[in-house]
Amino acid sequence: MKIIEYNDAYRDDMIFMVLQAKDALGRKPSINPDLLDVKGNYIDKGDMFFLAVDGNDRVIGCGGFLRIPGTDEAFVHRLYVKASEKRQGIGSALLERIEAEMKACGITVSKVHLGEPRAQWFESYSFYPKHGYAEYEPRYMSKEL
């Protein structure tokens, strides 16, 4: 597995993986509009988006960040791992790469918005605290970088 910067050549495979990940969580699969144009919504704005790619050159995870204008803070966005690849360190590797890039960009606080209902997003509510995030208001966690 390798973590790479987003490349449009992987767009459709990434979208397919996200839909599969949502379906595995029991959610109605739908695509977030920002993922239809990652370059325009992340890269061109000076933010970043990464893909986890397996040995067969297939997308098995993704995630990125968007800065909060006028601050040294950013939100982690769209951190997904293919259901059949979970609990193998892929999400952790993606988050570490995202946080490293945040630091390199001068970001000192990483934030994440967790979904509702909590029962559908239970993995997020346990994943982020394992990586040093703490709740600062309902459905939001942060971490000093």
C-alpha positions, 0 to 999 in steps of 0.5 A: 500500500502506498499513499499518494497525492490525489491524481485525477486518473484515480477519480472514478475508482476513488468514487467507487470506493467511497460509495462502497465504504458508505454502503458497508456502514449501512448508509444509502450510498451517495457521493459528496459533491466535493469529491467530483472535483477534488482538484478544484475543491482541494488542490487548487485552493492550496489544500491537499487530498491523498489516496491510499492505493494497493498493489493492484493500483486500486484506491483503498482509502482517501482523505484530505484537509481544508483550511479554515480561512484566517486561522492556523486550523484545518478540517480533516475531510472525507477520510474513508477506507474500503470496507474490506481493507479496514483495521490494517492501518490504512486510515491511520497512515492516511491521517498521519500523512494528512497531519504531516502535510498540515504541519508543513503548511503551518497548520497547528490545529486539526479538526474533524466533524463527525457524522450523525446519527452517532450509531452510523458513524461509530467508527469515527467516534472511536478512531480519532480519539486513538489518534489524540483527538478530543471532543470540543463540542458535540460532533466535533473533535480537535488535536494540537499538531 
